[in-house]
Amino acid sequence: MNRTTVSLIAVAAALAAVTGFASVNAPDGGGDGAKEAKRLPVERTSLLCPEPSTSDLAETSYTAFTPSSGSAGSGGKAELLPAPKELTDAPQGGKGKPKDIKPFLSQKAPGKPVAAEESGADAPALVGSADGALAPGWAVQQTTTVSAGAGRGVQGANCTAPDTDFWFPGASTAKGRNDYIHLTNPDDSAAVVDVELYGRDGTVKSDVGKSIQIQPRSSVPVLLSTLAGKPQTNLTLHVVARSGRVAAAVHSSDDKLGGDWLPASTDPTSRLVLPGIPEDATSVRLVAFAPGADDADLKVRLASPTGPITPAGHETLHVKSGMTAAVDLGDVTKGEAGSLLLTPTEKDVPVVAALRVTRGKGDKQETAFIPATAPVGTRATAADNRAKGSTLSLVAPGSTARVKVTASPGTEAGDPVTKTYTVKGGTTFSVDPPVPSGLKGAYALTLEPQSGGPVHAARTLELPENGIPMFTIQTLPDDRGTVSVPEAKQDLEVLQK
């Protein structure tokens, strides 16, 4: 056997080994007799948490959790490491990879959450990784409370996996609003990113957002107003990695209406679900964007507890190609929790969308964001829940579905509890989730659909303070704890052709 043949065999073996890491979607079945791909637990997961706050009054808690999974094997570890901050509001690069960093938070076994806390304005972004039994479904949430000042309120963020493309409808550079895009690079080589803004008239011209460099294992917050000329109330932000990959999240701070994190919308699609509008929402603003060449005409419906409702005066929304559209829906829920459903009136045109939700009145208002989100899929997890103040919203946009919800042990004490809920098709089911018996500390919720149609979910966490209804909302898409691994076998005849 010559050297070339040996090299080719080595390459084939290496490709087979990494298939389990690279494949996310199962391939379509074909007529060639190929066996169906198996779903296997992932062996490594990366998550990145943005810098929580620049306020000296900030109090931030971190909760990490991996659901127990018998098929995930044993061993492994999960760690969150601090990432150096490069610059606060400019897109230049900074220092390289530091050495000998101690973990901020470590987890050694699945099935029980762990927590840590940080105070003040110096808390860094965190770069996390989990392997072995801790990798499948590993979830981390950071929850920050700011008692006063600009952006005061509860600011919650699910730490997210790195990627190369993100859409953020609902950003703003309006007066009194300070929005930052946080870009975190988990890898050992620099990433280069373009940040594009789209307003109601189309592209916001700016050269400053081009080729932003993020050094290895570090983070860059970029103030959006430095990328735009005149202030604009409703913007869509597009983050594209030219090289490498990053995690991206928008931190929004308003002088009067509080602040929160704006997560990325699900990938552009013609049918969107935005779950978990609180029953006492006093104002709801919908922001949408059509990234393709065609305009989008969307039917707007509210999935209420009793069925779909068309908001009076807001039956449809026209979204011009390449332009951000926004509409104020007012108190659309009318005292009942709901979810927004967007579907095409005629032809399918991919869009992205998000909601800005306001609770309270006068100087006691607080806001949160709900991006369009993918279904729960196989499993989803909300890592940070408290004995009081958590609300779970489940919406079945099509057929009726059953969902099993498991409350984990607490970070300090508590026994797990499981309940199963039925969500009727076309409705939103809002409930106080199960709480572990004997709970001390925070706990995690794990959602697993059992039967029926797709389910979309969100969790609201309320931590009121000084008469302000402080709250945050996290959507709960599939945790991507498993991947498709096609069954393959060696065929040495290929190497001889």
C-alpha positions as CSV (number, residue, x, y, z in Angstrom):
1,M,0.0,0.0,0.0
2,N,1.6,3.3,-1.0
3,R,1.8,6.5,1.0
4,T,-1.1,8.2,-0.9
5,T,-3.4,5.3,-0.1
6,V,-2.5,5.4,3.6
7,S,-3.1,9.2,3.7
8,L,-6.5,8.8,2.1
9,I,-7.6,6.2,4.6
10,A,-6.5,8.5,7.4
11,V,-8.5,11.3,6.0
12,A,-11.6,9.1,5.6
13,A,-11.3,8.0,9.2
14,A,-10.9,11.6,10.4
15,L,-14.0,12.7,8.4
16,A,-16.0,9.9,10.0
17,A,-14.9,10.9,13.4
18,V,-16.0,14.5,13.1
19,T,-19.3,13.8,11.5
20,G,-21.0,13.7,14.9
21,F,-19.8,17.2,15.6
22,A,-20.6,18.8,12.3
23,S,-24.0,17.4,11.4
24,V,-27.0,19.2,12.9
25,N,-29.9,18.3,10.6
26,A,-30.8,14.8,9.5
27,P,-30.4,14.2,5.8
28,D,-33.5,13.6,3.7
29,G,-34.3,10.0,3.0
30,G,-33.5,8.8,-0.5
31,G,-34.2,5.9,-2.7
32,D,-30.7,4.4,-2.7
33,G,-31.3,2.2,0.3
34,A,-29.1,4.3,2.7
35,K,-29.9,3.7,6.4
36,E,-31.5,6.5,8.4
37,A,-29.0,8.6,10.4
38,K,-28.9,8.1,14.1
39,R,-29.4,10.8,16.7
40,L,-26.5,10.8,19.1
41,P,-25.6,13.1,22.0
42,V,-23.1,15.9,21.2
43,E,-19.7,15.4,22.7
44,R,-18.7,19.1,23.2
45,T,-20.7,22.3,23.6
46,S,-19.6,26.0,23.6
47,L,-21.5,28.8,25.1
48,L,-20.7,32.5,25.5
49,C,-22.1,35.0,28.0
50,P,-21.9,38.7,27.2
51,E,-20.5,41.3,29.6
52,P,-23.5,41.8,31.9
53,S,-23.5,45.5,32.8
54,T,-21.5,48.7,33.0
55,S,-23.5,49.8,36.1
56,D,-21.8,49.9,39.6
57,L,-25.2,48.8,41.0
58,A,-25.4,45.7,38.9
59,E,-25.9,42.3,40.7
60,T,-25.5,39.4,38.4
61,S,-26.2,35.7,39.1
62,Y,-25.1,32.8,36.8
63,T,-26.9,29.5,36.7
64,A,-25.6,26.5,34.7
65,F,-27.4,23.2,34.1
66,T,-27.1,20.0,32.0
67,P,-30.2,17.7,32.0
68,S,-29.5,14.1,32.9
69,S,-29.3,11.9,29.9
70,G,-28.7,8.2,30.1
71,S,-27.3,7.9,26.6
72,A,-24.7,10.7,27.1
73,G,-22.2,8.4,28.9
74,S,-20.2,9.6,31.9
75,G,-17.3,11.9,32.8
76,G,-16.5,15.3,31.4
77,K,-16.6,18.8,32.8
78,A,-18.2,22.3,32.1
79,E,-16.4,25.6,32.8
80,L,-17.0,29.3,32.2
81,L,-13.8,31.4,31.9
82,P,-13.6,35.2,31.9
83,A,-12.9,36.8,28.5
84,P,-10.9,40.0,28.4
85,K,-12.8,43.1,27.3
86,E,-11.1,44.8,24.3
87,L,-12.8,48.2,24.0
88,T,-16.2,49.6,25.2
89,D,-17.6,51.5,22.2
90,A,-15.1,51.2,19.3
91,P,-14.6,48.4,16.8
92,Q,-10.8,48.2,17.0
93,G,-9.0,45.0,18.2
94,G,-7.3,44.4,21.5
95,K,-5.0,42.1,23.3
96,G,-4.6,38.4,22.5
97,K,-5.3,35.3,24.5
98,P,-4.4,35.4,28.2
99,K,-2.9,32.4,30.0
100,D,-3.6,30.5,33.2
101,I,-7.2,31.8,33.7
102,K,-9.1,30.3,36.5
103,P,-12.7,29.1,35.8
104,F,-15.4,31.5,37.1
105,L,-17.9,28.6,37.3
106,S,-17.4,24.9,37.1
107,Q,-19.9,22.0,36.8
108,K,-18.9,18.4,37.4
109,A,-22.1,16.4,37.0
110,P,-25.4,16.6,35.1
111,G,-28.8,16.8,36.7
112,K,-28.1,19.5,39.3
113,P,-27.6,23.2,38.6
114,V,-24.7,25.2,39.9
115,A,-24.6,29.0,40.5
116,A,-22.2,31.9,41.0
117,E,-22.6,35.7,41.5
118,E,-20.8,38.8,40.5
119,S,-21.3,42.5,41.5
120,G,-20.5,45.8,39.9
121,A,-19.5,47.0,36.5
122,D,-16.3,45.0,36.1
123,A,-17.9,41.6,35.5
124,P,-16.4,40.3,32.2
125,A,-17.9,38.3,29.3
126,L,-17.5,34.5,29.8
127,V,-16.4,31.8,27.4
128,G,-17.7,28.4,28.3
129,S,-17.3,24.8,27.1
130,A,-18.7,21.5,28.2
131,D,-17.7,18.0,27.2
132,G,-18.6,14.4,27.9
133,A,-21.8,13.8,29.8
134,L,-22.1,17.6,30.5
135,A,-22.2,18.7,26.9
136,P,-25.7,17.6,25.7
137,G,-28.2,20.4,26.5
138,W,-25.8,22.4,28.6
139,A,-27.5,25.7,29.4
140,V,-26.3,28.9,31.2
141,Q,-28.3,32.0,32.0
142,Q,-27.0,35.2,33.5
143,T,-29.5,37.4,35.3
144,T,-28.6,41.0,36.2
145,T,-30.5,43.3,38.5
146,V,-29.8,47.1,38.3
147,S,-31.7,49.0,41.0
148,A,-31.4,52.5,39.6
149,G,-30.1,54.6,36.7
150,A,-30.3,54.2,32.9
151,G,-31.4,50.7,32.0
152,R,-32.5,49.8,35.6
153,G,-34.4,46.6,35.8
154,V,-33.9,42.9,35.3
155,Q,-31.7,42.0,32.4
156,G,-31.6,38.3,31.5
157,A,-29.6,36.5,28.8
158,N,-29.3,32.9,27.8
159,C,-25.6,32.3,27.0
160,T,-25.4,31.3,23.4
161,A,-23.4,29.2,21.0
162,P,-21.1,30.8,18.5
163,D,-22.2,31.2,14.9
164,T,-21.5,33.2,11.8
165,D,-24.9,35.0,11.1
166,F,-27.3,36.8,13.4
167,W,-30.4,39.0,12.9
168,F,-31.7,41.5,15.6
169,P,-34.9,43.3,14.7
170,G,-35.9,45.7,17.5
171,A,-32.5,47.5,18.0
172,S,-32.5,51.4,18.3
173,T,-30.4,54.5,18.3
174,A,-33.2,56.8,19.4
175,K,-32.6,59.6,21.9
176,G,-32.4,58.2,25.5
177,R,-31.6,54.7,24.2
178,N,-28.2,53.1,24.3
179,D,-27.9,49.8,22.5
180,Y,-24.6,47.9,22.3
181,I,-23.9,44.8,20.2
182,H,-21.7,42.4,22.2
183,L,-19.4,40.2,20.0
184,T,-17.5,37.4,21.8
185,N,-14.9,35.2,20.1
186,P,-14.4,31.7,21.7
187,D,-11.6,30.5,19.4
188,D,-7.8,30.7,19.4
189,S,-7.7,32.8,16.2
190,A,-9.1,36.3,15.5
191,A,-12.6,36.7,14.0
192,V,-13.6,39.5,11.6
193,V,-17.2,40.7,11.6
194,D,-19.4,43.1,9.7
195,V,-22.3,44.9,11.5
196,E,-25.0,46.2,9.2
197,L,-28.0,48.4,10.2
198,Y,-31.3,48.7,8.3
199,G,-33.9,51.4,9.1
200,R,-37.3,52.2,7.7
201,D,-35.7,53.6,4.5
202,G,-33.3,50.7,4.0
203,T,-29.6,50.4,4.6
204,V,-27.9,52.7,7.1
205,K,-24.7,53.7,5.4
206,S,-21.6,53.3,7.5
207,D,-18.1,52.2,7.0
208,V,-17.3,51.9,10.7
209,G,-19.2,48.6,11.1
210,K,-17.0,46.9,8.5
211,S,-14.3,44.4,9.4
212,I,-14.5,44.6,13.2
213,Q,-11.8,42.4,14.6
214,I,-12.3,40.4,17.7
215,Q,-9.2,38.9,19.2
216,P,-9.0,35.3,20.3
217,R,-11.1,34.4,23.3
218,S,-12.2,38.0,23.9
219,S,-15.2,40.3,23.7
220,V,-16.0,43.6,22.0
221,P,-19.1,45.8,22.9
222,V,-19.9,48.2,20.1
223,L,-22.2,51.2,20.6
224,L,-24.7,51.2,17.8
225,S,-25.0,55.0,17.6
226,T,-21.4,55.1,16.5
227,L,-22.4,53.1,13.4
228,A,-25.4,55.2,12.4
229,G,-25.7,58.9,11.5
230,K,-29.0,60.3,12.7
231,P,-31.0,58.6,15.5
232,Q,-33.5,55.9,14.4
233,T,-36.2,54.4,16.6
234,N,-36.5,51.0,15.0
235,L,-33.6,49.2,13.4
236,T,-32.7,45.8,12.3
237,L,-29.1,44.7,13.0
238,H,-27.3,42.1,10.9
239,V,-24.1,40.5,12.2
240,V,-22.0,38.5,9.7
241,A,-18.7,36.9,10.4
242,R,-16.3,37.2,7.5
243,S,-13.9,34.8,9.2
244,G,-14.1,32.8,12.4
245,R,-17.3,32.7,14.5
246,V,-18.7,34.8,17.4
247,A,-21.6,34.9,19.8
248,A,-23.7,38.1,19.5
249,A,-26.3,39.7,21.6
250,V,-27.7,43.3,21.9
251,H,-27.9,45.0,25.2
252,S,-30.6,47.7,25.3
253,S,-30.7,50.5,27.9
254,D,-33.4,53.2,28.0
255,D,-33.3,56.3,30.3
256,K,-37.0,55.9,31.2
257,L,-38.1,52.4,30.2
258,G,-35.4,50.2,31.8
259,G,-33.4,47.7,29.7
260,D,-32.8,44.1,28.8
261,W,-31.0,41.9,26.3
262,L,-32.3,41.5,22.8
263,P,-31.5,38.0,21.6
264,A,-31.2,37.1,17.9
265,S,-34.3,36.2,16.0
266,T,-34.6,32.7,14.5
267,D,-33.3,32.4,10.9
268,P,-35.4,34.1,8.3
269,T,-38.6,32.1,7.5
270,S,-42.1,32.8,6.3
271,R,-43.9,31.7,9.5
272,L,-42.9,33.0,12.8
273,V,-43.9,32.5,16.4
274,L,-43.1,35.0,19.2
275,P,-44.2,33.3,22.5
276,G,-44.8,34.6,26.0
277,I,-46.4,38.1,26.0
278,P,-47.4,38.7,29.6
279,E,-51.0,39.2,30.4
280,D,-50.4,42.6,31.9
281,A,-48.4,44.0,29.0
282,T,-49.3,47.7,28.6
283,S,-47.5,48.1,25.3
284,V,-46.2,45.7,22.6
285,R,-44.2,46.9,19.6
286,L,-43.6,44.5,16.6
287,V,-40.5,45.0,14.5
288,A,-40.0,43.0,11.3
289,F,-37.5,42.9,8.4
290,A,-37.5,41.1,5.1
291,P,-33.9,40.4,4.0
292,G,-34.6,39.0,0.6
293,A,-35.5,40.6,-2.7
294,D,-39.3,40.4,-2.2
295,D,-41.7,42.4,0.0
296,A,-43.5,40.4,2.7
297,D,-47.2,40.6,3.5
298,L,-47.9,39.0,6.9
299,K,-51.1,38.0,8.7
300,V,-50.9,39.0,12.3
301,R,-52.7,36.9,14.9
302,L,-52.6,36.5,18.7
303,A,-52.6,33.0,20.1
304,S,-54.7,33.6,23.2
305,P,-55.6,31.0,25.9
306,T,-58.8,30.2,24.0
307,G,-57.6,30.4,20.4
308,P,-56.3,32.7,17.6
309,I,-57.4,36.3,17.6
310,T,-56.8,39.0,15.0
311,P,-55.9,42.3,16.6
312,A,-58.3,45.0,15.6
313,G,-56.7,47.5,13.3
314,H,-53.5,45.3,12.9
315,E,-54.8,42.4,10.8
316,T,-51.8,42.5,8.4
317,L,-48.3,44.0,8.2
318,H,-46.5,45.0,5.0
319,V,-42.7,44.7,5.1
320,K,-40.7,46.2,2.2
321,S,-37.6,44.3,1.1
322,G,-34.5,45.6,2.9
323,M,-36.5,48.0,5.1
324,T,-37.5,47.7,8.8
325,A,-41.2,47.8,9.5
326,A,-42.6,48.5,13.0
327,V,-46.1,48.7,14.4
328,D,-47.3,49.4,18.0
329,L,-49.9,46.9,19.0
330,G,-50.8,48.6,22.3
331,D,-52.1,46.3,25.1
332,V,-52.8,43.6,22.5
333,T,-53.2,40.8,25.2
334,K,-56.2,42.5,26.9
335,G,-55.4,40.9,30.2
336,E,-54.7,37.4,28.9
337,A,-51.2,36.0,28.2
338,G,-50.6,35.3,24.5
339,S,-48.2,34.7,21.7
340,L,-47.9,36.4,18.3
341,L,-48.2,34.3,15.2
342,L,-47.0,35.7,11.8
343,T,-47.9,33.9,8.6
344,P,-47.9,34.9,4.9
345,T,-51.1,36.3,3.4
346,E,-50.1,34.8,0.0
347,K,-46.6,33.8,-1.1
348,D,-43.9,32.7,1.3
349,V,-41.3,35.4,2.0
350,P,-38.7,34.9,4.7
351,V,-38.7,37.5,7.5
352,V,-37.2,38.0,10.9
353,A,-39.1,39.7,13.8
354,A,-39.1,40.6,17.5
355,L,-41.3,42.2,20.1
356,R,-40.5,44.9,22.6
357,V,-42.9,44.4,25.6
358,T,-43.5,47.0,28.2
359,R,-45.1,46.5,31.7
360,G,-46.1,49.2,34.2
361,K,-47.0,52.8,33.8
362,G,-45.5,56.3,34.2
363,D,-42.0,56.2,35.8
364,K,-42.6,52.6,36.9
365,Q,-42.2,51.0,33.5
366,E,-39.9,48.2,32.5
367,T,-39.3,46.5,29.1
368,A,-38.2,43.1,27.7
369,F,-37.8,41.6,24.3
370,I,-39.2,38.5,22.6
371,P,-37.5,37.4,19.3
372,A,-39.2,35.0,16.9
373,T,-38.0,31.6,18.0
374,A,-37.7,28.0,16.8
375,P,-39.8,25.2,18.3
376,V,-38.7,23.4,21.4
377,G,-38.0,20.4,19.3
378,T,-36.6,17.5,21.3
379,R,-35.8,19.4,24.5
380,A,-35.2,22.9,25.9
381,T,-34.0,24.3,29.2
382,A,-34.5,27.5,31.2
383,A,-31.6,27.5,33.6
384,D,-32.5,30.2,36.1
385,N,-35.8,30.0,37.9
386,R,-36.9,31.1,41.4
387,A,-39.5,29.9,43.9
388,K,-41.7,32.9,43.0
389,G,-41.8,35.0,39.8
390,S,-41.4,32.4,37.1
391,T,-44.1,32.0,34.4
392,L,-43.9,29.4,31.6
393,S,-45.7,30.1,28.3
394,L,-46.3,27.3,25.8
395,V,-47.9,27.8,22.4
396,A,-49.0,25.2,19.9
397,P,-49.4,27.1,16.6
398,G,-50.8,24.0,14.8
399,S,-52.0,20.8,16.4
400,T,-52.6,20.1,20.1
401,A,-49.5,19.0,21.9
402,R,-48.4,17.5,25.2
403,V,-45.3,18.7,27.0
404,K,-43.4,17.2,30.0
405,V,-41.8,19.8,32.2
406,T,-39.3,18.8,34.8
407,A,-38.1,21.0,37.6
408,S,-34.5,20.2,38.6
409,P,-33.1,20.1,42.2
410,G,-32.2,23.5,43.5
411,T,-28.6,24.9,43.5
412,E,-28.6,24.4,47.3
413,A,-31.3,21.9,48.0
414,G,-34.6,20.5,46.6
415,D,-36.0,17.4,45.0
416,P,-37.0,17.3,41.3
417,V,-40.7,17.5,40.2
418,T,-42.3,16.6,36.9
419,K,-45.6,17.7,35.4
420,T,-47.2,17.2,31.9
421,Y,-49.3,19.9,30.2
422,T,-51.6,19.8,27.3
423,V,-51.6,22.8,24.9
424,K,-54.5,23.0,22.6
425,G,-53.8,23.9,18.9
426,G,-53.8,27.6,18.2
427,T,-53.6,28.6,21.9
428,T,-51.1,29.9,24.5
429,F,-50.9,28.0,27.8
430,S,-49.4,30.1,30.5
431,V,-48.7,28.5,33.9
432,D,-46.6,28.8,37.1
433,P,-44.1,26.0,36.5
434,P,-43.5,23.2,38.9
435,V,-41.1,24.0,41.8
436,P,-38.8,21.5,43.5
437,S,-40.0,20.4,46.9
438,G,-37.7,21.8,49.6
439,L,-36.2,24.3,47.2
440,K,-33.2,26.4,48.2
441,G,-31.5,28.5,45.6
442,A,-32.3,28.6,41.9
443,Y,-33.4,25.7,39.7
444,A,-33.8,24.7,36.1
445,L,-36.8,23.8,34.0
446,T,-36.5,21.2,31.2
447,L,-39.2,20.9,28.5
448,E,-39.7,17.7,26.5
449,P,-42.6,17.5,24.0
450,Q,-44.4,14.1,24.2
451,S,-46.8,14.1,21.4
452,G,-48.8,16.3,18.9
453,G,-47.6,19.3,16.9
454,P,-44.7,21.7,17.4
455,V,-44.5,23.7,20.6
456,H,-42.8,27.1,21.1
457,A,-42.0,28.3,24.6
458,A,-40.8,31.2,26.7
459,R,-40.1,31.8,30.4
460,T,-40.8,35.1,32.2
461,L,-38.8,35.9,35.4
462,E,-40.3,38.7,37.5
463,L,-38.2,40.3,40.2
464,P,-40.1,43.5,41.2
465,E,-38.4,46.2,43.1
466,N,-39.5,49.7,44.4
467,G,-42.9,49.4,42.7
468,I,-41.3,48.7,39.3
469,P,-42.4,45.4,37.6
470,M,-38.9,44.3,36.7
471,F,-38.9,41.3,34.5
472,T,-37.1,39.5,31.7
473,I,-38.2,36.9,29.1
474,Q,-36.2,34.1,27.6
475,T,-37.4,32.0,24.6
476,L,-36.7,28.3,24.7
477,P,-35.7,26.7,21.4
478,D,-34.3,23.2,21.0
479,D,-31.1,22.8,23.0
480,R,-29.4,20.9,20.1
481,G,-28.1,18.3,22.5
482,T,-28.1,15.6,19.8
483,V,-26.8,15.5,16.2
484,S,-27.5,13.3,13.2
485,V,-24.7,10.8,12.5
486,P,-25.1,8.9,9.2
487,E,-24.2,5.3,9.3
488,A,-21.1,4.7,7.1
489,K,-18.7,1.9,6.2
490,Q,-15.3,1.8,4.7
491,D,-15.1,1.2,0.9
492,L,-11.4,0.8,-0.1
493,E,-12.4,0.4,-3.8
494,V,-13.0,4.2,-3.9
495,L,-9.2,4.7,-3.2
496,Q,-8.3,2.4,-6.1
497,K,-10.3,4.3,-8.7
